[in-house]
Amino acid sequence: MQKLDAKWTKFDSGEKIKKTEAATKPTFKIGGRIQADYWDFMNQSAGIGYFEHPIAVSPNYGQDPEDTFAFRRVRLECQGDIPDNMLWRLQVDFNNPNSPEMKDVYFGFRELPGNQTLLFGNQKIPLGLDALNSSRFNVFIERPLVIDAFSTDYRRPGICMYGNSDDESINWRYGAFYLENVSNDGRYVGDARQMSINGRLAGSPWYDDSPDSHGYLHWGIAGMIAKPDGGAGLVDGFSNEARFSTRPEGRSQGRWYDTGPIPGADWFETIGLESILNLGPMQIVGEYETTFVQRSQFGDTHYQGAYAYVSWFLTGEHIPYERTSGTLGRVQPNENFFLVDRSGRGRATGWGAWNVAARYSYLDLSDKDILGGVGHAGTLALNW
């Protein structure tokens, strides 16, 4: 018995040493995602071809959009921790093999005072609930009109602080970013230093994750103050980042709503309001964003948009809520899909999780001399 105790003590000591050594070593995790779409556009719709092919000298000018199959996302990602409190993440999208795009490319420090994390690099700007939600957990295939219009491609190089209260009822993000999207070439060139200051404050005053409820209420407010170069492109080859554009909630070749570079833009400000009400299998979500552009000539302009959707799980699941980030999480089916033969006693089946949803979106990118377009969109979803 004494020998057995001695061996156990030795084994237990060895395991503790391994755990202690592991805590002092960097960690590495690899992952990815593959998402594919097929879009069947209407063959005949008056005027639609001029949104898809608007250039008069083009041979396909005015032709209707072509049906499309495409790999929407083919992402390879790796991330890890470096003792004592550093983290890093690298994510690249290969959906276009000829031109891979950087997504999350950053490093930072966690466990700073105030439950905060500081990140440096290419990361999502704190604007728009649906933009901050992961594409793995979206209710609809594409994001709403207003989300992509005012924070196109969502990520920019910058520095950002993330934090939350001790009881997790309040969370925040704030930072400074370049305005230009550098996902394709990894650099910003120009003396203007077109930049923005961004911030988001969100909370969940009611949160009940008990099995009988799964209810919560979310609110959020976000803002951005940006300094573009309104004269860029007129006499040089640089880009004026005061531009708002988006596709029609479908993966068209072109951006049907587009202000183009707004000439003379000195400053612009974007304000966003967001809310979620979740009652078990039912969820109601809404957002509103508005942008004000100050110009040295031609007059100031104003753009806005909003969306709302209702989602319902026919099989009783709910959409989880991440309180420390104020975003939506991954759905866990109550029962996974399966189909097995029970040796002559019939078949046993599991249906997985089934969800239906409906969304309405609105966007107005036209004011004064800027005719970016006004649009409404309705979307129905069936998710399994």
Short mmCIF file of the C-alpha atoms (twelve columns), coordinates in Angstrom:
data_MODEL
# 
_entry.id   MODEL 
# 
loop_
_atom_site.group_PDB 
_atom_site.id 
_atom_site.type_symbol 
_atom_site.label_atom_id 
_atom_site.label_alt_id 
_atom_site.label_comp_id 
_atom_site.label_asym_id 
_atom_site.label_seq_id 
_atom_site.Cartn_x 
_atom_site.Cartn_y 
_atom_site.Cartn_z 
_atom_site.pdbx_PDB_model_num 
ATOM 1   C CA . MET A 1   0.000   0.000  0.000   1 
ATOM 2   C CA . GLN A 2   2.863   2.340  0.815   1 
ATOM 3   C CA . LYS A 3   4.395   1.655  -2.610  1 
ATOM 4   C CA . LEU A 4   1.066   2.469  -4.281  1 
ATOM 5   C CA . ASP A 5   0.807   5.741  -2.349  1 
ATOM 6   C CA . ALA A 6   4.351   6.624  -3.311  1 
ATOM 7   C CA . LYS A 7   3.680   5.975  -7.004  1 
ATOM 8   C CA . TRP A 8   0.499   8.075  -6.897  1 
ATOM 9   C CA . THR A 9   2.329   10.918 -5.166  1 
ATOM 10  C CA . LYS A 10  5.047   10.800 -7.826  1 
ATOM 11  C CA . PHE A 11  2.476   10.741 -10.640 1 
ATOM 12  C CA . ASP A 12  0.479   13.600 -9.113  1 
ATOM 13  C CA . SER A 13  3.627   15.681 -8.671  1 
ATOM 14  C CA . GLY A 14  4.579   15.031 -12.286 1 
ATOM 15  C CA . GLU A 15  1.169   16.170 -13.532 1 
ATOM 16  C CA . LYS A 16  1.402   19.367 -11.497 1 
ATOM 17  C CA . ILE A 17  4.844   20.063 -12.949 1 
ATOM 18  C CA . LYS A 18  3.503   19.524 -16.486 1 
ATOM 19  C CA . LYS A 19  0.642   21.961 -15.865 1 
ATOM 20  C CA . THR A 20  3.032   24.528 -14.410 1 
ATOM 21  C CA . GLU A 21  5.374   24.217 -17.398 1 
ATOM 22  C CA . ALA A 22  2.464   24.405 -19.872 1 
ATOM 23  C CA . ALA A 23  1.337   27.694 -18.326 1 
ATOM 24  C CA . THR A 24  4.733   29.207 -19.162 1 
ATOM 25  C CA . LYS A 25  4.708   28.150 -22.836 1 
ATOM 26  C CA . PRO A 26  3.028   29.844 -25.809 1 
ATOM 27  C CA . THR A 27  -0.149  28.232 -27.143 1 
ATOM 28  C CA . PHE A 28  -1.203  27.708 -30.756 1 
ATOM 29  C CA . LYS A 29  -4.620  26.933 -32.236 1 
ATOM 30  C CA . ILE A 30  -5.586  26.575 -35.894 1 
ATOM 31  C CA . GLY A 31  -9.044  26.840 -37.443 1 
ATOM 32  C CA . GLY A 32  -10.998 28.050 -40.440 1 
ATOM 33  C CA . ARG A 33  -14.329 28.187 -42.229 1 
ATOM 34  C CA . ILE A 34  -15.716 27.467 -45.704 1 
ATOM 35  C CA . GLN A 35  -18.933 29.130 -46.880 1 
ATOM 36  C CA . ALA A 36  -20.375 28.865 -50.402 1 
ATOM 37  C CA . ASP A 37  -23.281 30.754 -52.016 1 
ATOM 38  C CA . TYR A 38  -25.422 30.391 -55.107 1 
ATOM 39  C CA . TRP A 39  -27.352 33.458 -56.307 1 
ATOM 40  C CA . ASP A 40  -30.118 33.162 -58.904 1 
ATOM 41  C CA . PHE A 41  -30.834 36.695 -60.102 1 
ATOM 42  C CA . MET A 42  -34.000 37.579 -62.009 1 
ATOM 43  C CA . ASN A 43  -33.563 37.323 -65.774 1 
ATOM 44  C CA . GLN A 44  -35.806 40.280 -66.532 1 
ATOM 45  C CA . SER A 45  -36.205 43.237 -64.202 1 
ATOM 46  C CA . ALA A 46  -36.520 46.725 -65.642 1 
ATOM 47  C CA . GLY A 47  -33.499 48.865 -64.816 1 
ATOM 48  C CA . ILE A 48  -31.676 46.342 -62.643 1 
ATOM 49  C CA . GLY A 49  -28.919 45.887 -65.213 1 
ATOM 50  C CA . TYR A 50  -27.906 49.527 -64.922 1 
ATOM 51  C CA . PHE A 51  -27.086 49.010 -61.256 1 
ATOM 52  C CA . GLU A 52  -25.040 45.891 -61.966 1 
ATOM 53  C CA . HIS A 53  -23.338 47.241 -65.119 1 
ATOM 54  C CA . PRO A 54  -23.472 51.061 -64.924 1 
ATOM 55  C CA . ILE A 55  -20.519 51.954 -67.190 1 
ATOM 56  C CA . ALA A 56  -21.812 53.124 -70.571 1 
ATOM 57  C CA . VAL A 57  -18.673 52.168 -72.522 1 
ATOM 58  C CA . SER A 58  -18.718 48.618 -71.149 1 
ATOM 59  C CA . PRO A 59  -19.872 45.875 -73.589 1 
ATOM 60  C CA . ASN A 60  -22.301 44.518 -70.966 1 
ATOM 61  C CA . TYR A 61  -23.740 47.946 -70.100 1 
ATOM 62  C CA . GLY A 62  -27.280 47.605 -68.768 1 
ATOM 63  C CA . GLN A 63  -27.362 43.807 -68.863 1 
ATOM 64  C CA . ASP A 64  -29.092 41.938 -66.046 1 
ATOM 65  C CA . PRO A 65  -26.941 40.364 -63.301 1 
ATOM 66  C CA . GLU A 66  -25.579 36.903 -64.016 1 
ATOM 67  C CA . ASP A 67  -26.358 33.952 -61.750 1 
ATOM 68  C CA . THR A 68  -23.396 33.262 -59.513 1 
ATOM 69  C CA . PHE A 69  -21.866 30.425 -57.524 1 
ATOM 70  C CA . ALA A 70  -18.945 31.457 -55.368 1 
ATOM 71  C CA . PHE A 71  -16.971 30.551 -52.313 1 
ATOM 72  C CA . ARG A 72  -18.094 33.369 -50.030 1 
ATOM 73  C CA . ARG A 73  -15.467 32.722 -47.376 1 
ATOM 74  C CA . VAL A 74  -12.478 30.363 -47.359 1 
ATOM 75  C CA . ARG A 75  -10.637 31.407 -44.247 1 
ATOM 76  C CA . LEU A 76  -7.606  29.952 -42.551 1 
ATOM 77  C CA . GLU A 77  -6.900  31.257 -39.086 1 
ATOM 78  C CA . CYS A 78  -4.498  30.659 -36.247 1 
ATOM 79  C CA . GLN A 79  -4.263  32.247 -32.838 1 
ATOM 80  C CA . GLY A 80  -2.541  31.809 -29.534 1 
ATOM 81  C CA . ASP A 81  -1.390  33.158 -26.187 1 
ATOM 82  C CA . ILE A 82  2.074   34.224 -25.078 1 
ATOM 83  C CA . PRO A 83  2.720   34.190 -21.318 1 
ATOM 84  C CA . ASP A 84  1.961   36.073 -19.250 1 
ATOM 85  C CA . ASN A 85  -0.863  38.071 -20.843 1 
ATOM 86  C CA . MET A 86  -0.204  38.483 -24.587 1 
ATOM 87  C CA . LEU A 87  -2.420  37.182 -27.392 1 
ATOM 88  C CA . TRP A 88  -2.280  37.159 -31.181 1 
ATOM 89  C CA . ARG A 89  -4.478  36.198 -34.122 1 
ATOM 90  C CA . LEU A 90  -3.905  35.798 -37.871 1 
ATOM 91  C CA . GLN A 91  -6.781  35.213 -40.299 1 
ATOM 92  C CA . VAL A 92  -6.597  35.230 -44.116 1 
ATOM 93  C CA . ASP A 93  -9.458  34.754 -46.603 1 
ATOM 94  C CA . PHE A 94  -8.673  32.761 -49.769 1 
ATOM 95  C CA . ASN A 95  -12.119 33.029 -51.383 1 
ATOM 96  C CA . ASN A 96  -10.317 34.730 -54.287 1 
ATOM 97  C CA . PRO A 97  -7.142  32.637 -54.721 1 
ATOM 98  C CA . ASN A 98  -5.574  35.315 -56.924 1 
ATOM 99  C CA . SER A 99  -5.931  37.961 -54.213 1 
ATOM 100 C CA . PRO A 100 -6.027  36.679 -50.608 1 
ATOM 101 C CA . GLU A 101 -7.324  39.187 -48.052 1 
ATOM 102 C CA . MET A 102 -6.126  39.867 -44.537 1 
ATOM 103 C CA . LYS A 103 -8.903  39.790 -41.953 1 
ATOM 104 C CA . ASP A 104 -7.955  39.675 -38.276 1 
ATOM 105 C CA . VAL A 105 -4.222  40.378 -38.029 1 
ATOM 106 C CA . TYR A 106 -3.369  41.646 -34.568 1 
ATOM 107 C CA . PHE A 107 -1.574  41.152 -31.267 1 
ATOM 108 C CA . GLY A 108 -2.354  42.530 -27.846 1 
ATOM 109 C CA . PHE A 109 -2.475  42.322 -24.093 1 
ATOM 110 C CA . ARG A 110 -5.318  40.986 -21.933 1 
ATOM 111 C CA . GLU A 111 -6.122  41.105 -18.221 1 
ATOM 112 C CA . LEU A 112 -5.318  44.806 -18.004 1 
ATOM 113 C CA . PRO A 113 -6.894  46.932 -15.223 1 
ATOM 114 C CA . GLY A 114 -10.670 47.236 -15.570 1 
ATOM 115 C CA . ASN A 115 -11.094 43.832 -17.256 1 
ATOM 116 C CA . GLN A 116 -9.620  45.317 -20.398 1 
ATOM 117 C CA . THR A 117 -7.804  44.004 -23.466 1 
ATOM 118 C CA . LEU A 118 -5.665  46.152 -25.792 1 
ATOM 119 C CA . LEU A 119 -5.246  45.120 -29.443 1 
ATOM 120 C CA . PHE A 120 -2.914  46.476 -32.160 1 
ATOM 121 C CA . GLY A 121 -3.476  45.652 -35.832 1 
ATOM 122 C CA . ASN A 122 -6.200  44.927 -38.370 1 
ATOM 123 C CA . GLN A 123 -9.461  44.368 -36.476 1 
ATOM 124 C CA . LYS A 124 -13.162 45.189 -36.591 1 
ATOM 125 C CA . ILE A 125 -14.043 48.798 -35.854 1 
ATOM 126 C CA . PRO A 126 -16.601 49.178 -33.021 1 
ATOM 127 C CA . LEU A 127 -19.588 50.115 -35.181 1 
ATOM 128 C CA . GLY A 128 -22.681 48.028 -35.930 1 
ATOM 129 C CA . LEU A 129 -23.939 45.015 -33.989 1 
ATOM 130 C CA . ASP A 130 -24.378 42.893 -37.111 1 
ATOM 131 C CA . ALA A 131 -20.859 43.779 -38.258 1 
ATOM 132 C CA . LEU A 132 -19.377 42.720 -34.914 1 
ATOM 133 C CA . ASN A 133 -21.248 39.406 -34.902 1 
ATOM 134 C CA . SER A 134 -19.222 36.594 -36.444 1 
ATOM 135 C CA . SER A 135 -20.221 35.497 -39.954 1 
ATOM 136 C CA . ARG A 136 -20.407 31.959 -38.496 1 
ATOM 137 C CA . PHE A 137 -23.454 32.948 -36.454 1 
ATOM 138 C CA . ASN A 138 -25.391 35.217 -38.844 1 
ATOM 139 C CA . VAL A 139 -29.128 34.601 -39.144 1 
ATOM 140 C CA . PHE A 140 -29.097 35.752 -42.800 1 
ATOM 141 C CA . ILE A 141 -26.617 34.992 -45.588 1 
ATOM 142 C CA . GLU A 142 -25.712 38.669 -46.069 1 
ATOM 143 C CA . ARG A 143 -25.645 41.569 -43.637 1 
ATOM 144 C CA . PRO A 144 -28.147 44.489 -43.844 1 
ATOM 145 C CA . LEU A 145 -27.708 47.381 -46.278 1 
ATOM 146 C CA . VAL A 146 -26.801 49.988 -43.669 1 
ATOM 147 C CA . ILE A 147 -24.154 47.861 -41.937 1 
ATOM 148 C CA . ASP A 148 -21.961 47.397 -44.987 1 
ATOM 149 C CA . ALA A 149 -22.588 50.942 -46.238 1 
ATOM 150 C CA . PHE A 150 -21.196 52.766 -43.200 1 
ATOM 151 C CA . SER A 151 -18.478 50.283 -42.187 1 
ATOM 152 C CA . THR A 152 -17.510 48.598 -45.450 1 
ATOM 153 C CA . ASP A 153 -15.604 45.336 -44.875 1 
ATOM 154 C CA . TYR A 154 -15.679 46.133 -41.132 1 
ATOM 155 C CA . ARG A 155 -11.927 45.856 -40.393 1 
ATOM 156 C CA . ARG A 156 -9.294  48.579 -40.351 1 
ATOM 157 C CA . PRO A 157 -5.746  48.861 -38.986 1 
ATOM 158 C CA . GLY A 158 -5.671  50.569 -35.612 1 
ATOM 159 C CA . ILE A 159 -5.450  50.323 -31.856 1 
ATOM 160 C CA . CYS A 160 -8.488  49.448 -29.741 1 
ATOM 161 C CA . MET A 161 -9.285  48.854 -26.067 1 
ATOM 162 C CA . TYR A 162 -11.972 46.340 -25.033 1 
ATOM 163 C CA . GLY A 163 -13.449 45.985 -21.549 1 
ATOM 164 C CA . ASN A 164 -16.430 45.094 -19.400 1 
ATOM 165 C CA . SER A 165 -17.775 45.691 -15.903 1 
ATOM 166 C CA . ASP A 166 -17.234 43.123 -13.148 1 
ATOM 167 C CA . ASP A 167 -20.849 41.928 -13.350 1 
ATOM 168 C CA . GLU A 168 -20.661 41.844 -17.195 1 
ATOM 169 C CA . SER A 169 -23.746 44.048 -17.545 1 
ATOM 170 C CA . ILE A 170 -21.778 46.772 -19.403 1 
ATOM 171 C CA . ASN A 171 -19.083 46.427 -22.075 1 
ATOM 172 C CA . TRP A 172 -17.146 48.927 -24.156 1 
ATOM 173 C CA . ARG A 173 -14.706 49.349 -27.030 1 
ATOM 174 C CA . TYR A 174 -12.826 52.464 -28.118 1 
ATOM 175 C CA . GLY A 175 -9.901  53.167 -30.394 1 
ATOM 176 C CA . ALA A 176 -8.336  54.948 -33.362 1 
ATOM 177 C CA . PHE A 177 -8.173  53.539 -36.890 1 
ATOM 178 C CA . TYR A 178 -7.076  54.333 -40.417 1 
ATOM 179 C CA . LEU A 179 -10.045 54.844 -42.740 1 
ATOM 180 C CA . GLU A 180 -8.576  52.945 -45.674 1 
ATOM 181 C CA . ASN A 181 -9.179  49.222 -46.030 1 
ATOM 182 C CA . VAL A 182 -5.728  47.598 -46.303 1 
ATOM 183 C CA . SER A 183 -6.900  43.978 -46.526 1 
ATOM 184 C CA . ASN A 184 -5.554  43.496 -50.064 1 
ATOM 185 C CA . ASP A 185 -2.163  45.219 -49.975 1 
ATOM 186 C CA . GLY A 186 -1.453  45.588 -46.246 1 
ATOM 187 C CA . ARG A 187 -0.454  49.239 -46.372 1 
ATOM 188 C CA . TYR A 188 -1.677  52.835 -46.304 1 
ATOM 189 C CA . VAL A 189 0.092   55.375 -48.519 1 
ATOM 190 C CA . GLY A 190 -0.493  59.124 -48.256 1 
ATOM 191 C CA . ASP A 191 0.353   62.188 -46.184 1 
ATOM 192 C CA . ALA A 192 -3.254  62.960 -45.225 1 
ATOM 193 C CA . ARG A 193 -3.431  60.237 -42.530 1 
ATOM 194 C CA . GLN A 194 -7.159  59.725 -43.007 1 
ATOM 195 C CA . MET A 195 -8.207  58.381 -39.607 1 
ATOM 196 C CA . SER A 196 -11.163 57.943 -37.280 1 
ATOM 197 C CA . ILE A 197 -11.879 57.732 -33.569 1 
ATOM 198 C CA . ASN A 198 -14.452 55.086 -32.717 1 
ATOM 199 C CA . GLY A 199 -16.305 53.953 -29.630 1 
ATOM 200 C CA . ARG A 200 -19.121 51.623 -28.596 1 
ATOM 201 C CA . LEU A 201 -20.927 51.240 -25.284 1 
ATOM 202 C CA . ALA A 202 -23.362 48.354 -24.798 1 
ATOM 203 C CA . GLY A 203 -25.170 46.612 -21.997 1 
ATOM 204 C CA . SER A 204 -27.590 43.891 -20.985 1 
ATOM 205 C CA . PRO A 205 -29.750 45.239 -18.123 1 
ATOM 206 C CA . TRP A 206 -31.809 42.030 -18.162 1 
ATOM 207 C CA . TYR A 207 -30.120 38.664 -18.612 1 
ATOM 208 C CA . ASP A 208 -31.688 35.368 -17.565 1 
ATOM 209 C CA . ASP A 209 -29.927 32.280 -18.877 1 
ATOM 210 C CA . SER A 210 -31.991 29.784 -16.908 1 
ATOM 211 C CA . PRO A 211 -33.310 26.802 -18.947 1 
ATOM 212 C CA . ASP A 212 -36.893 28.024 -18.571 1 
ATOM 213 C CA . SER A 213 -36.167 31.540 -19.845 1 
ATOM 214 C CA . HIS A 214 -33.111 32.169 -22.042 1 
ATOM 215 C CA . GLY A 215 -34.148 35.815 -22.098 1 
ATOM 216 C CA . TYR A 216 -32.127 39.003 -22.361 1 
ATOM 217 C CA . LEU A 217 -32.344 42.646 -23.367 1 
ATOM 218 C CA . HIS A 218 -29.427 44.348 -25.125 1 
ATOM 219 C CA . TRP A 219 -28.842 48.005 -25.921 1 
ATOM 220 C CA . GLY A 220 -25.902 49.681 -27.605 1 
ATOM 221 C CA . ILE A 221 -24.703 53.028 -28.907 1 
ATOM 222 C CA . ALA A 222 -21.699 53.538 -31.169 1 
ATOM 223 C CA . GLY A 223 -20.040 56.548 -32.735 1 
ATOM 224 C CA . MET A 224 -17.290 57.481 -35.161 1 
ATOM 225 C CA . ILE A 225 -15.598 60.803 -35.892 1 
ATOM 226 C CA . ALA A 226 -13.546 60.664 -39.099 1 
ATOM 227 C CA . LYS A 227 -11.163 62.984 -40.936 1 
ATOM 228 C CA . PRO A 228 -11.061 62.044 -44.658 1 
ATOM 229 C CA . ASP A 229 -9.140  63.755 -47.437 1 
ATOM 230 C CA . GLY A 230 -11.931 65.322 -49.462 1 
ATOM 231 C CA . GLY A 231 -9.532  66.621 -52.103 1 
ATOM 232 C CA . ALA A 232 -7.801  63.317 -52.770 1 
ATOM 233 C CA . GLY A 233 -8.124  61.908 -56.255 1 
ATOM 234 C CA . LEU A 234 -8.752  65.320 -57.830 1 
ATOM 235 C CA . VAL A 235 -5.082  66.161 -58.442 1 
ATOM 236 C CA . ASP A 236 -3.300  63.029 -57.156 1 
ATOM 237 C CA . GLY A 237 -3.697  59.274 -57.165 1 
ATOM 238 C CA . PHE A 238 -4.758  58.892 -53.552 1 
ATOM 239 C CA . SER A 239 -8.164  57.765 -52.326 1 
ATOM 240 C CA . ASN A 240 -10.802 59.921 -50.664 1 
ATOM 241 C CA . GLU A 241 -12.173 57.662 -47.910 1 
ATOM 242 C CA . ALA A 242 -15.406 59.667 -47.541 1 
ATOM 243 C CA . ARG A 243 -17.368 57.120 -49.543 1 
ATOM 244 C CA . PHE A 244 -20.323 54.896 -48.626 1 
ATOM 245 C CA . SER A 245 -21.427 51.923 -50.704 1 
ATOM 246 C CA . THR A 246 -22.963 48.463 -50.437 1 
ATOM 247 C CA . ARG A 247 -24.398 45.562 -52.389 1 
ATOM 248 C CA . PRO A 248 -28.177 44.872 -52.405 1 
ATOM 249 C CA . GLU A 249 -28.056 42.199 -49.632 1 
ATOM 250 C CA . GLY A 250 -27.100 39.789 -52.397 1 
ATOM 251 C CA . ARG A 251 -23.685 38.922 -53.783 1 
ATOM 252 C CA . SER A 252 -23.853 41.034 -56.944 1 
ATOM 253 C CA . GLN A 253 -20.703 41.891 -58.872 1 
ATOM 254 C CA . GLY A 254 -21.029 45.613 -58.214 1 
ATOM 255 C CA . ARG A 255 -22.157 47.827 -55.360 1 
ATOM 256 C CA . TRP A 256 -25.594 49.050 -56.382 1 
ATOM 257 C CA . TYR A 257 -25.673 51.808 -53.753 1 
ATOM 258 C CA . ASP A 258 -22.630 54.066 -53.987 1 
ATOM 259 C CA . THR A 259 -22.025 57.723 -53.180 1 
ATOM 260 C CA . GLY A 260 -18.637 57.632 -54.867 1 
ATOM 261 C CA . PRO A 261 -15.859 59.675 -53.234 1 
ATOM 262 C CA . ILE A 262 -17.632 62.691 -51.735 1 
ATOM 263 C CA . PRO A 263 -15.761 65.797 -52.984 1 
ATOM 264 C CA . GLY A 264 -14.775 68.400 -50.425 1 
ATOM 265 C CA . ALA A 265 -15.500 66.184 -47.412 1 
ATOM 266 C CA . ASP A 266 -13.611 67.575 -44.410 1 
ATOM 267 C CA . TRP A 267 -15.179 65.517 -41.622 1 
ATOM 268 C CA . PHE A 268 -17.912 62.975 -41.116 1 
ATOM 269 C CA . GLU A 269 -19.589 61.494 -38.057 1 
ATOM 270 C CA . THR A 270 -21.561 58.260 -37.760 1 
ATOM 271 C CA . ILE A 271 -23.892 57.391 -34.886 1 
ATOM 272 C CA . GLY A 272 -25.398 53.942 -34.406 1 
ATOM 273 C CA . LEU A 273 -28.155 52.666 -32.112 1 
ATOM 274 C CA . GLU A 274 -28.822 48.959 -31.572 1 
ATOM 275 C CA . SER A 275 -31.121 46.710 -29.556 1 
ATOM 276 C CA . ILE A 276 -31.960 43.027 -29.020 1 
ATOM 277 C CA . LEU A 277 -34.886 41.438 -27.215 1 
ATOM 278 C CA . ASN A 278 -34.625 37.675 -26.806 1 
ATOM 279 C CA . LEU A 279 -37.480 35.641 -25.350 1 
ATOM 280 C CA . GLY A 280 -36.504 31.991 -25.544 1 
ATOM 281 C CA . PRO A 281 -36.798 30.850 -29.194 1 
ATOM 282 C CA . MET A 282 -37.899 34.316 -30.395 1 
ATOM 283 C CA . GLN A 283 -35.536 37.191 -31.059 1 
ATOM 284 C CA . ILE A 284 -36.183 40.769 -32.249 1 
ATOM 285 C CA . VAL A 285 -33.198 42.850 -33.412 1 
ATOM 286 C CA . GLY A 286 -32.985 46.411 -34.729 1 
ATOM 287 C CA . GLU A 287 -30.312 48.959 -35.640 1 
ATOM 288 C CA . TYR A 288 -30.236 52.529 -36.922 1 
ATOM 289 C CA . GLU A 289 -27.181 54.383 -38.251 1 
ATOM 290 C CA . THR A 290 -26.849 57.927 -39.512 1 
ATOM 291 C CA . THR A 291 -23.886 59.787 -41.015 1 
ATOM 292 C CA . PHE A 292 -23.292 63.540 -41.269 1 
ATOM 293 C CA . VAL A 293 -20.670 64.850 -43.726 1 
ATOM 294 C CA . GLN A 294 -19.211 68.356 -43.450 1 
ATOM 295 C CA . ARG A 295 -17.858 69.782 -46.702 1 
ATOM 296 C CA . SER A 296 -15.811 72.877 -47.469 1 
ATOM 297 C CA . GLN A 297 -17.970 73.435 -50.540 1 
ATOM 298 C CA . PHE A 298 -21.176 72.097 -52.134 1 
ATOM 299 C CA . GLY A 299 -22.951 71.944 -48.738 1 
ATOM 300 C CA . ASP A 300 -23.095 69.375 -45.954 1 
ATOM 301 C CA . THR A 301 -24.862 66.058 -46.567 1 
ATOM 302 C CA . HIS A 302 -26.674 63.455 -44.473 1 
ATOM 303 C CA . TYR A 303 -27.207 59.716 -44.987 1 
ATOM 304 C CA . GLN A 304 -29.025 57.095 -42.924 1 
ATOM 305 C CA . GLY A 305 -30.305 53.542 -42.769 1 
ATOM 306 C CA . ALA A 306 -31.895 50.957 -40.506 1 
ATOM 307 C CA . TYR A 307 -33.053 47.371 -40.299 1 
ATOM 308 C CA . ALA A 308 -35.145 45.122 -38.082 1 
ATOM 309 C CA . TYR A 309 -35.664 41.386 -38.021 1 
ATOM 310 C CA . VAL A 310 -37.617 38.726 -36.173 1 
ATOM 311 C CA . SER A 311 -36.218 35.235 -35.688 1 
ATOM 312 C CA . TRP A 312 -37.936 32.109 -34.325 1 
ATOM 313 C CA . PHE A 313 -36.605 28.608 -33.589 1 
ATOM 314 C CA . LEU A 314 -39.243 26.035 -34.502 1 
ATOM 315 C CA . THR A 315 -37.373 23.419 -32.461 1 
ATOM 316 C CA . GLY A 316 -37.075 25.511 -29.296 1 
ATOM 317 C CA . GLU A 317 -33.426 26.629 -29.314 1 
ATOM 318 C CA . HIS A 318 -32.275 30.174 -28.554 1 
ATOM 319 C CA . ILE A 319 -29.503 32.452 -29.806 1 
ATOM 320 C CA . PRO A 320 -26.888 32.874 -27.038 1 
ATOM 321 C CA . TYR A 321 -25.599 36.296 -26.012 1 
ATOM 322 C CA . GLU A 322 -21.966 37.103 -25.197 1 
ATOM 323 C CA . ARG A 323 -22.228 39.616 -22.345 1 
ATOM 324 C CA . THR A 324 -18.554 40.648 -22.265 1 
ATOM 325 C CA . SER A 325 -18.591 41.699 -25.948 1 
ATOM 326 C CA . GLY A 326 -22.259 42.590 -26.531 1 
ATOM 327 C CA . THR A 327 -22.532 40.238 -29.520 1 
ATOM 328 C CA . LEU A 328 -24.498 37.134 -30.506 1 
ATOM 329 C CA . GLY A 329 -23.021 33.663 -30.093 1 
ATOM 330 C CA . ARG A 330 -23.270 30.162 -31.513 1 
ATOM 331 C CA . VAL A 331 -26.553 28.252 -31.422 1 
ATOM 332 C CA . GLN A 332 -26.420 24.819 -29.777 1 
ATOM 333 C CA . PRO A 333 -29.117 22.438 -31.142 1 
ATOM 334 C CA . ASN A 334 -31.229 20.731 -28.514 1 
ATOM 335 C CA . GLU A 335 -30.844 17.586 -30.604 1 
ATOM 336 C CA . ASN A 336 -28.322 16.946 -33.362 1 
ATOM 337 C CA . PHE A 337 -29.471 15.575 -36.699 1 
ATOM 338 C CA . PHE A 338 -29.228 11.795 -36.978 1 
ATOM 339 C CA . LEU A 339 -30.909 8.892  -38.783 1 
ATOM 340 C CA . VAL A 340 -30.200 5.325  -37.647 1 
ATOM 341 C CA . ASP A 341 -31.794 1.907  -38.159 1 
ATOM 342 C CA . ARG A 342 -32.726 0.257  -34.853 1 
ATOM 343 C CA . SER A 343 -32.293 -3.355 -36.075 1 
ATOM 344 C CA . GLY A 344 -35.833 -4.011 -37.228 1 
ATOM 345 C CA . ARG A 345 -37.476 -1.720 -34.675 1 
ATOM 346 C CA . GLY A 346 -37.840 1.182  -37.061 1 
ATOM 347 C CA . ARG A 347 -35.663 4.247  -37.439 1 
ATOM 348 C CA . ALA A 348 -34.549 6.756  -34.847 1 
ATOM 349 C CA . THR A 349 -34.211 10.353 -35.999 1 
ATOM 350 C CA . GLY A 350 -33.108 13.724 -34.719 1 
ATOM 351 C CA . TRP A 351 -34.096 16.880 -36.565 1 
ATOM 352 C CA . GLY A 352 -31.396 19.314 -35.486 1 
ATOM 353 C CA . ALA A 353 -32.280 23.005 -35.053 1 
ATOM 354 C CA . TRP A 354 -34.716 24.736 -37.441 1 
ATOM 355 C CA . ASN A 355 -35.052 28.504 -37.595 1 
ATOM 356 C CA . VAL A 356 -37.164 30.952 -39.628 1 
ATOM 357 C CA . ALA A 357 -36.593 34.705 -39.837 1 
ATOM 358 C CA . ALA A 358 -37.745 37.830 -41.674 1 
ATOM 359 C CA . ARG A 359 -35.880 41.125 -42.107 1 
ATOM 360 C CA . TYR A 360 -36.621 44.584 -43.501 1 
ATOM 361 C CA . SER A 361 -33.823 47.021 -44.412 1 
ATOM 362 C CA . TYR A 362 -33.738 50.650 -45.515 1 
ATOM 363 C CA . LEU A 363 -30.872 52.813 -46.807 1 
ATOM 364 C CA . ASP A 364 -30.682 56.400 -48.050 1 
ATOM 365 C CA . LEU A 365 -27.372 57.477 -49.637 1 
ATOM 366 C CA . SER A 366 -28.743 60.440 -51.626 1 
ATOM 367 C CA . ASP A 367 -28.573 64.072 -50.544 1 
ATOM 368 C CA . LYS A 368 -28.039 67.283 -52.535 1 
ATOM 369 C CA . ASP A 369 -25.548 66.567 -55.353 1 
ATOM 370 C CA . ILE A 370 -24.660 63.096 -54.038 1 
ATOM 371 C CA . LEU A 371 -26.942 60.466 -55.605 1 
ATOM 372 C CA . GLY A 372 -25.848 57.222 -53.972 1 
ATOM 373 C CA . GLY A 373 -29.287 55.658 -54.120 1 
ATOM 374 C CA . VAL A 374 -32.263 54.933 -51.873 1 
ATOM 375 C CA . GLY A 375 -33.327 51.364 -51.276 1 
ATOM 376 C CA . HIS A 376 -35.579 48.987 -49.396 1 
ATOM 377 C CA . ALA A 377 -34.924 45.271 -48.989 1 
ATOM 378 C CA . GLY A 378 -36.884 42.358 -47.580 1 
ATOM 379 C CA . THR A 379 -35.310 39.010 -46.705 1 
ATOM 380 C CA . LEU A 380 -36.753 35.672 -45.585 1 
ATOM 381 C CA . ALA A 381 -34.568 32.970 -44.064 1 
ATOM 382 C CA . LEU A 382 -34.827 29.269 -43.313 1 
ATOM 383 C CA . ASN A 383 -31.874 27.932 -41.328 1 
ATOM 384 C CA . TRP A 384 -31.003 24.379 -40.333 1 
# 
